[in-house]
Amino acid sequence: MAVEGSREAERDAILRALRPVVDGIAATFGPVCEVVLHDYRSPERSVVAVAGSVTGRTVGGAMSEIGLRVLARGDDAADELNYVTRTGTGRLLKSSTMVLRDSGGAVFGALCVNVDVTEVDRVHSLLGALAGTAAPSADPPVTTFGDDIDSVVDALLDTHLERTTWQALDRARRLALFRNLDERGVFAVRRAIEQVAARLGISRASAYSYLSQARASHPAGRTDTSEGAHS
């Protein structure tokens, strides 16, 4: 118990030390940059510091689906650097997510940097077209950024049910849906199981049953960041 209390104090100290770093990085890159400090111990309100307004995050807001994915990997999570994503409003971002660990190696948060490169991309495309060297590129995935964790969970469900419905899925595909949501960290969020059940039009008990079966069929993919661990 004393060791755990010491670890918690250490994590709090690391987060406090990084707060001025958040402001410093954002000030260095200017208005196109946003820096967000996350405390994964509270997924629904993980944002503890933010500078810049690229995605409109505020202190007390929830993590994005990217954060949920990192959370689901637990202590096996690694930094994700220089990846490209797109906001729901179409802004193009170059981002990096750097995990925070305590002295025992446990992941407890992340420092995230988002740079709006929309205008840079437009200029690059224009110059490529003028030079005759422009080539079509794949559209980056859309990421839901918001202070409400429910909107993030809804966005992940919408992605899975974009061209179908829960009623149209057979048992194998239903289990695959729950397994994928679990791997993406959705069930690390309190009351997520109720939200998923309501969206799918099934009972809470049925949702728990599908989740349990999905985990039983792929036990290696199960993490400790589960609904039960946070209830």
Z-matrix of the N, CA and C atoms (Angstrom, degrees):
N
C 1 1.463
C 2 1.516 1 110.98
N 3 1.375 2 115.46 1 -42.66
C 4 1.457 3 119.75 2 179.77
C 5 1.516 4 110.82 3 -64.43
N 6 1.349 5 115.81 4 -37.87
C 7 1.460 6 120.32 5 179.60
C 8 1.518 7 110.36 6 -64.50
N 9 1.343 8 117.01 7 -43.48
C 10 1.446 9 120.71 8 179.52
C 11 1.523 10 111.14 9 -63.38
N 12 1.341 11 116.18 10 -40.07
C 13 1.455 12 119.56 11 177.46
C 14 1.509 13 111.98 12 -63.42
N 15 1.323 14 116.40 13 -37.07
C 16 1.466 15 121.19 14 177.39
C 17 1.517 16 111.27 15 -66.44
N 18 1.339 17 116.18 16 -39.87
C 19 1.466 18 120.89 17 178.20
C 20 1.535 19 110.50 18 -64.07
N 21 1.328 20 115.95 19 -41.86
C 22 1.465 21 119.23 20 179.70
C 23 1.525 22 110.38 21 -62.71
N 24 1.338 23 116.78 22 -41.63
C 25 1.460 24 120.38 23 178.32
C 26 1.526 25 110.74 24 -64.61
N 27 1.329 26 115.97 25 -37.57
C 28 1.465 27 120.13 26 178.08
C 29 1.529 28 110.65 27 -64.05
N 30 1.320 29 117.38 28 -44.33
C 31 1.459 30 121.36 29 179.27
C 32 1.523 31 110.94 30 -62.36
N 33 1.335 32 116.67 31 -42.61
C 34 1.458 33 120.09 32 177.43
C 35 1.524 34 110.87 33 -60.25
N 36 1.336 35 116.23 34 -40.06
C 37 1.467 36 120.46 35 -179.36
C 38 1.526 37 111.64 36 -66.53
N 39 1.325 38 116.52 37 -38.44
C 40 1.479 39 120.11 38 178.77
C 41 1.520 40 110.14 39 -64.48
N 42 1.322 41 116.93 40 -42.81
C 43 1.460 42 120.45 41 179.13
C 44 1.527 43 111.25 42 -63.72
N 45 1.342 44 116.50 43 -41.10
C 46 1.475 45 119.44 44 178.34
C 47 1.525 46 110.66 45 -63.00
N 48 1.325 47 116.66 46 -40.42
C 49 1.464 48 120.74 47 -178.39
C 50 1.519 49 112.09 48 -66.47
N 51 1.332 50 117.06 49 -27.92
C 52 1.461 51 120.71 50 -176.87
C 53 1.529 52 113.60 51 -85.96
N 54 1.309 53 118.63 52 -12.97
C 55 1.464 54 120.70 53 -178.36
C 56 1.528 55 112.74 54 -57.44
N 57 1.343 56 119.29 55 -46.97
C 58 1.472 57 117.91 56 177.14
C 59 1.524 58 113.06 57 -67.55
N 60 1.329 59 117.56 58 -25.49
C 61 1.462 60 121.18 59 177.09
C 62 1.522 61 109.75 60 -65.89
N 63 1.340 62 116.49 61 -38.96
C 64 1.462 63 121.72 62 177.68
C 65 1.521 64 110.30 63 -56.18
N 66 1.333 65 116.17 64 -50.03
C 67 1.463 66 120.74 65 -179.62
C 68 1.528 67 111.29 66 -65.57
N 69 1.333 68 116.63 67 -38.52
C 70 1.457 69 120.41 68 -177.83
C 71 1.515 70 113.55 69 -65.65
N 72 1.320 71 116.59 70 -43.21
C 73 1.470 72 120.01 71 179.57
C 74 1.522 73 110.40 72 -65.19
N 75 1.328 74 116.55 73 -45.27
C 76 1.462 75 120.23 74 -178.96
C 77 1.526 76 111.14 75 -63.05
N 78 1.326 77 117.17 76 -40.10
C 79 1.461 78 120.59 77 179.71
C 80 1.525 79 111.08 78 -66.33
N 81 1.322 80 116.74 79 -33.68
C 82 1.460 81 120.91 80 -178.75
C 83 1.523 82 111.50 81 -66.32
N 84 1.324 83 117.79 82 -41.85
C 85 1.462 84 121.67 83 -175.68
C 86 1.520 85 113.66 84 -93.19
N 87 1.327 86 117.50 85 -12.94
C 88 1.453 87 120.05 86 174.24
C 89 1.516 88 114.44 87 84.65
N 90 1.349 89 116.71 88 -163.04
C 91 1.470 90 121.58 89 -170.76
C 92 1.525 91 115.26 90 -67.02
N 93 1.329 92 118.62 91 -13.02
C 94 1.466 93 119.03 92 178.17
C 95 1.520 94 111.77 93 -84.94
N 96 1.321 95 116.85 94 -1.71
C 97 1.473 96 121.00 95 -174.48
C 98 1.520 97 111.13 96 -113.66
N 99 1.319 98 114.25 97 142.12
C 100 1.460 99 122.15 98 174.19
C 101 1.526 100 108.06 99 -132.60
N 102 1.327 101 116.04 100 135.22
C 103 1.470 102 121.27 101 178.00
C 104 1.523 103 108.20 102 -123.07
N 105 1.322 104 115.82 103 130.66
C 106 1.468 105 121.11 104 -176.26
C 107 1.521 106 109.53 105 -127.31
N 108 1.319 107 116.00 106 130.75
C 109 1.458 108 122.29 107 177.51
C 110 1.517 109 108.88 108 -105.89
N 111 1.332 110 116.11 109 124.35
C 112 1.469 111 121.75 110 -175.79
C 113 1.520 112 112.00 111 -112.80
N 114 1.311 113 115.41 112 140.85
C 115 1.460 114 123.52 113 169.74
C 116 1.528 115 106.74 114 -111.82
N 117 1.336 116 116.83 115 105.41
C 118 1.457 117 121.29 116 -174.37
C 119 1.527 118 113.11 117 -72.23
N 120 1.305 119 117.76 118 -5.33
C 121 1.458 120 118.85 119 177.61
C 122 1.526 121 111.45 120 -68.90
N 123 1.314 122 116.71 121 -17.02
C 124 1.473 123 121.70 122 177.50
C 125 1.523 124 108.52 123 -132.54
N 126 1.343 125 118.48 124 80.95
C 127 1.470 126 121.44 125 -174.97
C 128 1.521 127 114.04 126 -56.36
N 129 1.349 128 117.02 127 -34.77
C 130 1.466 129 119.97 128 -176.03
C 131 1.525 130 112.55 129 -74.26
N 132 1.332 131 117.72 130 -17.50
C 133 1.471 132 122.07 131 178.92
C 134 1.529 133 108.61 132 -143.97
N 135 1.315 134 114.89 133 51.47
C 136 1.464 135 120.34 134 -171.23
C 137 1.522 136 114.25 135 -74.64
N 138 1.346 137 118.85 136 -20.26
C 139 1.465 138 120.40 137 -176.70
C 140 1.527 139 109.79 138 -75.03
N 141 1.339 140 115.81 139 112.99
C 142 1.470 141 120.09 140 -179.66
C 143 1.525 142 111.83 141 -106.15
N 144 1.327 143 118.01 142 -14.91
C 145 1.458 144 121.83 143 175.34
C 146 1.518 145 108.37 144 -157.94
N 147 1.334 146 116.65 145 143.96
C 148 1.455 147 120.63 146 179.05
C 149 1.520 148 108.67 147 -151.11
N 150 1.325 149 115.64 148 141.64
C 151 1.459 150 121.94 149 174.49
C 152 1.519 151 107.52 150 -135.32
N 153 1.339 152 117.41 151 133.73
C 154 1.457 153 120.87 152 -174.07
C 155 1.515 154 110.35 153 93.12
N 156 1.337 155 115.91 154 166.59
C 157 1.471 156 118.89 155 -175.39
C 158 1.524 157 111.96 156 -139.70
N 159 1.319 158 116.81 157 41.45
C 160 1.462 159 120.33 158 -179.62
C 161 1.529 160 111.27 159 -65.23
N 162 1.314 161 117.16 160 -42.81
C 163 1.469 162 120.82 161 -178.94
C 164 1.530 163 112.23 162 -108.16
N 165 1.322 164 117.53 163 -0.59
C 166 1.454 165 120.53 164 179.18
C 167 1.511 166 114.31 165 76.63
N 168 1.344 167 118.38 166 19.91
C 169 1.464 168 120.53 167 -179.79
C 170 1.519 169 110.72 168 -69.37
N 171 1.320 170 116.33 169 152.25
C 172 1.459 171 122.35 170 175.69
C 173 1.527 172 108.98 171 -135.59
N 174 1.324 173 115.63 172 157.90
C 175 1.462 174 120.76 173 178.00
C 176 1.526 175 109.22 174 -59.70
N 177 1.315 176 115.58 175 134.96
C 178 1.459 177 120.98 176 -177.45
C 179 1.510 178 112.97 177 93.34
N 180 1.336 179 116.76 178 -2.98
C 181 1.453 180 121.02 179 179.04
C 182 1.516 181 112.13 180 -79.06
N 183 1.318 182 114.84 181 170.95
C 184 1.463 183 121.35 182 -176.73
C 185 1.527 184 111.36 183 -89.24
N 186 1.321 185 115.46 184 164.90
C 187 1.455 186 120.28 185 174.64
C 188 1.529 187 109.88 186 -76.21
N 189 1.329 188 115.77 187 160.17
C 190 1.461 189 121.05 188 176.45
C 191 1.521 190 109.68 189 -84.68
N 192 1.331 191 116.13 190 178.86
C 193 1.463 192 119.44 191 177.10
C 194 1.522 193 111.26 192 -64.41
N 195 1.342 194 117.47 193 -25.88
C 196 1.467 195 120.22 194 175.70
C 197 1.525 196 109.48 195 -65.16
N 198 1.327 197 116.06 196 -44.11
C 199 1.455 198 119.95 197 177.34
C 200 1.514 199 112.45 198 -63.35
N 201 1.337 200 116.26 199 -40.18
C 202 1.465 201 119.26 200 177.25
C 203 1.519 202 111.19 201 -60.52
N 204 1.349 203 116.13 202 -38.97
C 205 1.464 204 119.86 203 179.47
C 206 1.531 205 110.94 204 -64.14
N 207 1.327 206 116.15 205 -42.08
C 208 1.463 207 120.17 206 177.67
C 209 1.525 208 110.06 207 -64.72
N 210 1.324 209 116.17 208 -44.04
C 211 1.463 210 120.99 209 179.52
C 212 1.518 211 111.33 210 -58.86
N 213 1.335 212 116.55 211 -39.26
C 214 1.466 213 120.54 212 -178.13
C 215 1.521 214 111.94 213 -65.04
N 216 1.322 215 117.12 214 -26.75
C 217 1.463 216 120.36 215 -179.78
C 218 1.522 217 112.50 216 -80.30
N 219 1.314 218 116.78 217 -8.98
C 220 1.447 219 120.64 218 176.60
C 221 1.519 220 112.15 219 59.82
N 222 1.317 221 115.86 220 -139.47
C 223 1.459 222 120.73 221 -177.49
C 224 1.525 223 112.91 222 -73.16
N 225 1.328 224 117.43 223 -6.58
C 226 1.470 225 121.14 224 175.05
C 227 1.527 226 111.68 225 -85.86
N 228 1.314 227 117.24 226 -3.12
C 229 1.466 228 120.76 227 -178.82
C 230 1.520 229 110.41 228 -62.96
N 231 1.320 230 115.04 229 146.04
C 232 1.463 231 121.23 230 178.58
C 233 1.522 232 109.02 231 -126.61
N 234 1.314 233 116.06 232 161.81
C 235 1.459 234 120.19 233 176.35
C 236 1.529 235 110.05 234 -59.53
N 237 1.320 236 116.46 235 142.29
C 238 1.462 237 122.22 236 172.85
C 239 1.524 238 106.55 237 -116.68
N 240 1.329 239 116.47 238 111.63
C 241 1.453 240 120.79 239 -170.49
C 242 1.527 241 112.52 240 -115.64
N 243 1.325 242 115.09 241 140.30
C 244 1.470 243 122.44 242 173.45
C 245 1.532 244 113.59 243 54.54
N 246 1.310 245 116.92 244 42.82
C 247 1.464 246 119.31 245 173.53
C 248 1.529 247 108.70 246 -93.54
N 249 1.307 248 115.46 247 156.93
C 250 1.466 249 120.99 248 -177.08
C 251 1.522 250 109.00 249 -112.22
N 252 1.305 251 115.92 250 135.65
C 253 1.455 252 121.31 251 177.66
C 254 1.524 253 108.30 252 -143.21
N 255 1.308 254 116.05 253 176.18
C 256 1.458 255 120.54 254 -178.86
C 257 1.526 256 109.23 255 -134.48
N 258 1.319 257 116.29 256 139.72
C 259 1.459 258 120.04 257 178.10
C 260 1.526 259 109.97 258 -79.08
N 261 1.323 260 115.71 259 169.71
C 262 1.456 261 119.73 260 178.87
C 263 1.518 262 113.14 261 -64.53
N 264 1.334 263 117.01 262 -20.67
C 265 1.466 264 120.93 263 178.37
C 266 1.524 265 112.15 264 -91.77
N 267 1.341 266 116.91 265 2.04
C 268 1.455 267 120.29 266 175.50
C 269 1.506 268 115.79 267 95.54
N 270 1.345 269 118.59 268 0.77
C 271 1.458 270 120.32 269 178.55
C 272 1.531 271 109.67 270 -71.73
N 273 1.317 272 116.23 271 138.30
C 274 1.463 273 122.26 272 -179.08
C 275 1.517 274 109.21 273 -93.88
N 276 1.317 275 116.96 274 127.10
C 277 1.462 276 121.36 275 -177.06
C 278 1.518 277 111.62 276 -120.42
N 279 1.329 278 115.24 277 141.20
C 280 1.458 279 121.14 278 166.07
C 281 1.517 280 106.00 279 -106.88
N 282 1.321 281 116.16 280 124.45
C 283 1.459 282 119.77 281 -169.49
C 284 1.519 283 112.22 282 -132.09
N 285 1.319 284 114.45 283 158.80
C 286 1.468 285 122.05 284 171.99
C 287 1.518 286 108.44 285 -139.69
N 288 1.319 287 115.74 286 137.44
C 289 1.455 288 122.45 287 176.60
C 290 1.522 289 108.17 288 -120.50
N 291 1.329 290 116.24 289 115.81
C 292 1.462 291 121.32 290 -177.28
C 293 1.525 292 108.81 291 -112.66
N 294 1.331 293 116.09 292 117.52
C 295 1.459 294 120.67 293 -174.84
C 296 1.524 295 110.86 294 -72.74
N 297 1.308 296 115.86 295 149.69
C 298 1.458 297 123.00 296 176.82
C 299 1.521 298 108.82 297 -107.85
N 300 1.317 299 116.05 298 134.01
C 301 1.468 300 121.85 299 179.82
C 302 1.522 301 110.21 300 -125.43
N 303 1.331 302 115.59 301 149.17
C 304 1.459 303 119.13 302 172.97
C 305 1.524 304 108.97 303 -86.69
N 306 1.319 305 117.35 304 -176.32
C 307 1.465 306 120.73 305 -175.53
C 308 1.520 307 112.56 306 -66.81
N 309 1.347 308 116.80 307 -16.13
C 310 1.461 309 120.10 308 177.06
C 311 1.513 310 112.84 309 -91.37
N 312 1.331 311 117.18 310 1.28
C 313 1.457 312 121.21 311 178.22
C 314 1.520 313 114.13 312 87.85
N 315 1.326 314 118.12 313 4.32
C 316 1.464 315 121.27 314 -178.57
C 317 1.533 316 110.14 315 -80.50
N 318 1.325 317 115.87 316 132.79
C 319 1.468 318 121.28 317 177.55
C 320 1.525 319 108.85 318 -78.17
N 321 1.337 320 116.57 319 128.75
C 322 1.460 321 119.53 320 -179.57
C 323 1.530 322 113.38 321 -133.47
N 324 1.324 323 117.30 322 -1.13
C 325 1.453 324 119.09 323 -178.79
C 326 1.510 325 111.36 324 -175.16
N 327 1.317 326 115.74 325 -170.21
C 328 1.463 327 120.01 326 179.98
C 329 1.526 328 110.43 327 -158.18
N 330 1.314 329 114.71 328 150.93
C 331 1.453 330 122.67 329 171.85
C 332 1.524 331 106.56 330 -110.06
N 333 1.332 332 117.11 331 119.66
C 334 1.467 333 121.37 332 -173.93
C 335 1.525 334 110.69 333 -117.82
N 336 1.319 335 115.39 334 137.21
C 337 1.457 336 121.76 335 178.07
C 338 1.522 337 108.48 336 -121.24
N 339 1.331 338 116.87 337 125.69
C 340 1.462 339 122.66 338 177.24
C 341 1.523 340 108.76 339 -120.05
N 342 1.319 341 116.60 340 124.39
C 343 1.458 342 121.42 341 178.24
C 344 1.525 343 108.52 342 -117.37
N 345 1.321 344 116.26 343 124.47
C 346 1.464 345 121.78 344 179.56
C 347 1.530 346 108.55 345 -77.65
N 348 1.323 347 116.21 346 110.49
C 349 1.468 348 121.22 347 -178.13
C 350 1.529 349 111.04 348 -111.07
N 351 1.331 350 116.35 349 20.88
C 352 1.462 351 120.47 350 -177.54
C 353 1.525 352 111.76 351 -56.82
N 354 1.336 353 116.31 352 -50.20
C 355 1.462 354 119.40 353 -177.34
C 356 1.520 355 111.36 354 -69.31
N 357 1.321 356 117.28 355 -35.85
C 358 1.464 357 120.79 356 176.62
C 359 1.521 358 110.15 357 -61.50
N 360 1.332 359 116.14 358 -42.09
C 361 1.465 360 120.44 359 179.72
C 362 1.528 361 110.85 360 -64.48
N 363 1.331 362 117.11 361 -38.82
C 364 1.465 363 120.29 362 179.23
C 365 1.526 364 110.88 363 -64.89
N 366 1.331 365 116.46 364 -43.48
C 367 1.464 366 119.80 365 178.79
C 368 1.525 367 110.37 366 -64.47
N 369 1.333 368 116.26 367 -41.00
C 370 1.463 369 120.85 368 178.57
C 371 1.531 370 110.29 369 -60.25
N 372 1.336 371 116.32 370 -43.67
C 373 1.463 372 120.17 371 -179.91
C 374 1.524 373 111.10 372 -65.55
N 375 1.326 374 116.48 373 -40.08
C 376 1.462 375 120.83 374 179.60
C 377 1.525 376 111.20 375 -63.52
N 378 1.343 377 115.27 376 -45.94
C 379 1.464 378 119.05 377 179.63
C 380 1.526 379 110.88 378 -65.01
N 381 1.334 380 116.61 379 -37.31
C 382 1.463 381 119.50 380 177.72
C 383 1.511 382 111.69 381 -64.93
N 384 1.352 383 115.88 382 -39.38
C 385 1.463 384 119.46 383 178.86
C 386 1.523 385 110.64 384 -66.16
N 387 1.330 386 117.01 385 -41.31
C 388 1.469 387 120.34 386 179.15
C 389 1.517 388 111.68 387 -64.64
N 390 1.328 389 115.96 388 -36.10
C 391 1.465 390 120.33 389 -178.47
C 392 1.521 391 112.15 390 -84.49
N 393 1.336 392 116.27 391 -9.50
C 394 1.457 393 119.93 392 -179.25
C 395 1.513 394 113.46 393 76.12
N 396 1.337 395 116.45 394 20.74
C 397 1.469 396 119.75 395 -177.91
C 398 1.519 397 112.45 396 -116.09
N 399 1.325 398 115.99 397 6.49
C 400 1.468 399 118.44 398 -177.57
C 401 1.519 400 110.50 399 -67.40
N 402 1.302 401 115.54 400 137.13
C 403 1.467 402 121.38 401 177.60
C 404 1.513 403 108.27 402 -129.30
N 405 1.329 404 118.44 403 139.72
C 406 1.463 405 120.18 404 179.89
C 407 1.521 406 110.37 405 -63.90
N 408 1.318 407 115.72 406 139.84
C 409 1.460 408 120.74 407 178.82
C 410 1.516 409 109.41 408 -117.33
N 411 1.308 410 115.10 409 154.41
C 412 1.462 411 119.57 410 -179.71
C 413 1.526 412 109.99 411 -68.32
N 414 1.321 413 116.25 412 140.78
C 415 1.454 414 119.79 413 178.19
C 416 1.518 415 109.76 414 -68.73
N 417 1.337 416 117.00 415 131.77
C 418 1.464 417 119.05 416 177.40
C 419 1.516 418 110.03 417 -69.33
N 420 1.319 419 118.19 418 156.92
C 421 1.462 420 120.64 419 -179.84
C 422 1.520 421 111.14 420 -67.20
N 423 1.325 422 115.67 421 150.05
C 424 1.458 423 120.90 422 175.70
C 425 1.523 424 108.65 423 -86.32
N 426 1.318 425 115.73 424 131.03
C 427 1.455 426 121.43 425 178.92
C 428 1.519 427 108.89 426 -114.12
N 429 1.331 428 116.44 427 134.76
C 430 1.455 429 121.04 428 178.19
C 431 1.515 430 109.45 429 -86.89
N 432 1.342 431 116.46 430 116.67
C 433 1.451 432 122.02 431 174.50
C 434 1.523 433 107.24 432 -110.02
N 435 1.312 434 116.35 433 128.73
C 436 1.456 435 118.68 434 179.23
C 437 1.510 436 110.59 435 -168.75
N 438 1.331 437 115.33 436 161.23
C 439 1.462 438 119.11 437 179.47
C 440 1.519 439 112.27 438 -82.39
N 441 1.329 440 117.27 439 -10.07
C 442 1.458 441 122.51 440 -177.49
C 443 1.528 442 108.80 441 -104.59
N 444 1.330 443 116.63 442 116.69
C 445 1.456 444 120.43 443 -177.79
C 446 1.523 445 111.02 444 -64.87
N 447 1.346 446 117.84 445 -27.39
C 448 1.462 447 120.30 446 179.61
C 449 1.522 448 111.40 447 -60.93
N 450 1.341 449 116.78 448 -36.88
C 451 1.463 450 119.86 449 -179.69
C 452 1.515 451 111.30 450 -67.39
N 453 1.331 452 116.46 451 -32.20
C 454 1.470 453 120.82 452 178.17
C 455 1.523 454 110.14 453 -69.06
N 456 1.335 455 116.63 454 -45.34
C 457 1.462 456 120.97 455 178.51
C 458 1.524 457 110.22 456 -63.18
N 459 1.327 458 116.79 457 -41.86
C 460 1.468 459 120.51 458 178.64
C 461 1.527 460 110.96 459 -61.58
N 462 1.334 461 116.98 460 -40.71
C 463 1.462 462 120.54 461 -179.66
C 464 1.526 463 111.16 462 -63.38
N 465 1.315 464 117.23 463 -39.28
C 466 1.465 465 120.06 464 178.46
C 467 1.531 466 110.56 465 -66.67
N 468 1.322 467 116.81 466 -39.33
C 469 1.463 468 119.85 467 176.85
C 470 1.522 469 110.93 468 -65.51
N 471 1.334 470 116.71 469 -41.37
C 472 1.463 471 120.45 470 179.26
C 473 1.519 472 110.88 471 -60.15
N 474 1.332 473 116.69 472 -37.98
C 475 1.461 474 120.56 473 179.24
C 476 1.522 475 110.86 474 -62.31
N 477 1.328 476 116.74 475 -41.33
C 478 1.458 477 120.81 476 -178.23
C 479 1.528 478 112.61 477 -73.61
N 480 1.327 479 115.97 478 -30.31
C 481 1.466 480 119.57 479 -175.42
C 482 1.524 481 111.94 480 -108.17
N 483 1.343 482 116.13 481 23.05
C 484 1.461 483 120.90 482 -175.10
C 485 1.516 484 112.43 483 -59.97
N 486 1.323 485 118.05 484 -39.56
C 487 1.471 486 120.92 485 -175.54
C 488 1.533 487 112.21 486 -118.95
N 489 1.303 488 116.89 487 16.40
C 490 1.456 489 119.27 488 -179.00
C 491 1.518 490 109.43 489 -154.39
N 492 1.309 491 116.50 490 -175.84
C 493 1.463 492 122.00 491 176.58
C 494 1.525 493 108.75 492 -130.58
N 495 1.332 494 115.61 493 162.86
C 496 1.457 495 120.20 494 177.54
C 497 1.529 496 110.44 495 -58.84
N 498 1.316 497 116.73 496 -40.31
C 499 1.463 498 120.99 497 -178.06
C 500 1.526 499 111.65 498 -63.76
N 501 1.323 500 117.21 499 -28.10
C 502 1.464 501 120.49 500 -177.77
C 503 1.521 502 113.10 501 -83.18
N 504 1.329 503 117.47 502 -9.38
C 505 1.457 504 120.78 503 -177.74
C 506 1.524 505 111.02 504 -84.64
N 507 1.331 506 115.78 505 138.14
C 508 1.459 507 118.70 506 172.68
C 509 1.527 508 108.55 507 -81.56
N 510 1.332 509 116.79 508 177.32
C 511 1.466 510 120.47 509 -174.18
C 512 1.520 511 111.68 510 -59.91
N 513 1.319 512 117.83 511 -42.76
C 514 1.465 513 120.69 512 -177.51
C 515 1.522 514 111.01 513 -62.01
N 516 1.323 515 116.52 514 -40.95
C 517 1.469 516 119.71 515 -178.83
C 518 1.522 517 111.09 516 -74.48
N 519 1.324 518 116.98 517 -29.49
C 520 1.464 519 119.11 518 175.50
C 521 1.521 520 110.82 519 -67.49
N 522 1.325 521 116.15 520 -42.08
C 523 1.460 522 119.78 521 176.99
C 524 1.529 523 110.47 522 -64.70
N 525 1.328 524 116.34 523 -38.21
C 526 1.467 525 120.64 524 179.00
C 527 1.529 526 110.27 525 -63.23
N 528 1.337 527 117.16 526 -38.58
C 529 1.455 528 120.65 527 178.44
C 530 1.528 529 110.50 528 -62.37
N 531 1.331 530 116.70 529 -48.15
C 532 1.468 531 120.10 530 -179.75
C 533 1.526 532 111.09 531 -65.26
N 534 1.326 533 116.64 532 -37.52
C 535 1.461 534 119.94 533 179.00
C 536 1.530 535 110.62 534 -64.49
N 537 1.336 536 115.95 535 -41.70
C 538 1.456 537 119.53 536 -179.53
C 539 1.525 538 111.32 537 -67.12
N 540 1.325 539 116.77 538 -42.43
C 541 1.460 540 119.88 539 177.22
C 542 1.522 541 110.67 540 -61.69
N 543 1.322 542 116.34 541 -38.47
C 544 1.463 543 120.79 542 179.39
C 545 1.533 544 110.43 543 -65.89
N 546 1.324 545 116.53 544 -42.97
C 547 1.460 546 120.90 545 179.72
C 548 1.521 547 111.95 546 -66.07
N 549 1.332 548 116.58 547 -24.85
C 550 1.461 549 121.25 548 178.98
C 551 1.533 550 112.20 549 -88.53
N 552 1.323 551 116.72 550 4.34
C 553 1.457 552 120.16 551 174.30
C 554 1.510 553 115.58 552 84.16
N 555 1.333 554 118.31 553 8.85
C 556 1.462 555 120.53 554 -176.41
C 557 1.526 556 111.43 555 -59.05
N 558 1.322 557 116.94 556 -40.68
C 559 1.456 558 119.34 557 -173.44
C 560 1.521 559 112.97 558 -84.04
N 561 1.343 560 116.18 559 8.42
C 562 1.465 561 120.01 560 168.56
C 563 1.517 562 110.32 561 -78.86
N 564 1.325 563 116.20 562 -13.40
C 565 1.459 564 122.05 563 -176.82
C 566 1.518 565 109.99 564 -90.26
N 567 1.314 566 116.32 565 132.65
C 568 1.468 567 120.08 566 178.25
C 569 1.526 568 110.51 567 -59.46
N 570 1.286 569 115.65 568 138.51
C 571 1.463 570 124.57 569 177.73
C 572 1.529 571 114.09 570 66.16
N 573 1.341 572 117.07 571 9.78
C 574 1.464 573 119.12 572 178.89
C 575 1.521 574 111.22 573 -63.85
N 576 1.324 575 117.13 574 -34.93
C 577 1.458 576 120.14 575 -178.62
C 578 1.529 577 110.21 576 -62.86
N 579 1.341 578 116.83 577 -37.81
C 580 1.462 579 120.50 578 177.55
C 581 1.526 580 110.80 579 -67.52
N 582 1.330 581 116.78 580 -40.32
C 583 1.455 582 120.66 581 -179.94
C 584 1.530 583 111.33 582 -65.17
N 585 1.328 584 115.70 583 -43.52
C 586 1.464 585 119.90 584 178.96
C 587 1.523 586 110.44 585 -64.13
N 588 1.337 587 116.57 586 -43.80
C 589 1.472 588 120.50 587 179.53
C 590 1.527 589 110.90 588 -60.07
N 591 1.341 590 116.58 589 -43.78
C 592 1.465 591 120.12 590 -179.43
C 593 1.526 592 111.31 591 -63.98
N 594 1.347 593 116.62 592 -41.81
C 595 1.459 594 120.08 593 179.72
C 596 1.523 595 111.99 594 -65.08
N 597 1.327 596 116.65 595 -34.77
C 598 1.466 597 120.47 596 -177.82
C 599 1.525 598 112.20 597 -86.45
N 600 1.323 599 117.26 598 -11.59
C 601 1.453 600 120.62 599 -179.82
C 602 1.517 601 113.13 600 75.40
N 603 1.352 602 115.87 601 32.49
C 604 1.462 603 120.49 602 178.85
C 605 1.526 604 108.60 603 -123.43
N 606 1.322 605 116.27 604 168.35
C 607 1.458 606 120.08 605 -179.55
C 608 1.526 607 110.48 606 -76.90
N 609 1.306 608 114.97 607 160.60
C 610 1.466 609 121.03 608 175.72
C 611 1.525 610 110.37 609 -60.01
N 612 1.324 611 116.25 610 -40.68
C 613 1.468 612 120.82 611 179.92
C 614 1.528 613 110.47 612 -63.00
N 615 1.326 614 116.91 613 -40.43
C 616 1.468 615 120.16 614 179.00
C 617 1.523 616 110.74 615 -65.37
N 618 1.334 617 116.05 616 -39.82
C 619 1.461 618 119.78 617 179.32
C 620 1.531 619 110.50 618 -62.91
N 621 1.328 620 116.40 619 -44.79
C 622 1.466 621 119.81 620 177.15
C 623 1.523 622 111.22 621 -60.96
N 624 1.325 623 116.57 622 -37.69
C 625 1.458 624 120.78 623 -179.87
C 626 1.529 625 110.90 624 -65.11
N 627 1.332 626 116.64 625 -45.07
C 628 1.467 627 119.69 626 178.30
C 629 1.526 628 111.04 627 -63.29
N 630 1.332 629 116.49 628 -40.55
C 631 1.463 630 119.94 629 179.66
C 632 1.523 631 110.95 630 -64.51
N 633 1.324 632 116.12 631 -42.93
C 634 1.462 633 120.31 632 179.14
C 635 1.522 634 111.23 633 -62.94
N 636 1.341 635 116.95 634 -43.13
C 637 1.466 636 120.54 635 178.96
C 638 1.531 637 111.51 636 -66.36
N 639 1.333 638 115.89 637 -38.39
C 640 1.465 639 119.58 638 179.38
C 641 1.518 640 110.66 639 -63.89
N 642 1.319 641 117.04 640 -40.44
C 643 1.458 642 120.98 641 179.22
C 644 1.526 643 111.20 642 -70.66
N 645 1.328 644 116.43 643 -36.68
C 646 1.464 645 119.75 644 -179.76
C 647 1.518 646 111.25 645 -66.70
N 648 1.335 647 117.27 646 -32.34
C 649 1.459 648 120.06 647 -178.51
C 650 1.514 649 112.66 648 -79.17
N 651 1.360 650 116.73 649 -18.67
C 652 1.467 651 121.61 650 178.15
C 653 1.528 652 108.37 651 -138.84
N 654 1.320 653 117.85 652 66.90
C 655 1.468 654 120.85 653 -174.89
C 656 1.515 655 113.35 654 -61.09
N 657 1.333 656 118.23 655 -29.20
C 658 1.462 657 120.42 656 -177.26
C 659 1.513 658 111.72 657 -67.69
N 660 1.343 659 116.21 658 -24.44
C 661 1.454 660 119.65 659 -176.68
C 662 1.515 661 113.50 660 -86.61
N 663 1.358 662 117.02 661 -3.80
C 664 1.457 663 119.90 662 -176.96
C 665 1.516 664 110.37 663 -77.74
N 666 1.326 665 116.55 664 139.91
C 667 1.455 666 121.56 665 177.86
C 668 1.517 667 108.71 666 -116.82
N 669 1.337 668 116.36 667 173.08
C 670 1.457 669 121.17 668 177.71
C 671 1.517 670 112.02 669 -81.47
N 672 1.330 671 117.88 670 -8.22
C 673 1.447 672 121.44 671 -178.93
C 674 1.513 673 108.97 672 -87.61
N 675 1.321 674 116.09 673 65.00
C 676 1.462 675 121.50 674 -174.93
C 677 1.519 676 110.29 675 -109.44
N 678 1.333 677 115.70 676 166.07
C 679 1.464 678 121.42 677 178.19
C 680 1.502 679 110.45 678 -57.03
N 681 1.333 680 116.20 679 -42.01
C 682 1.454 681 118.73 680 -178.24
C 683 1.510 682 112.58 681 -65.17
N 684 1.337 683 117.08 682 -31.83
C 685 1.447 684 120.71 683 -177.47
C 686 1.522 685 111.84 684 -72.24
N 687 1.334 686 117.15 685 -16.96
C 688 1.462 687 120.12 686 -175.29
C 689 1.516 688 112.10 687 -117.39
N 690 1.295 689 118.00 688 6.54
C 691 1.466 690 119.31 689 -177.41
C 692 1.514 691 111.52 690 -82.49
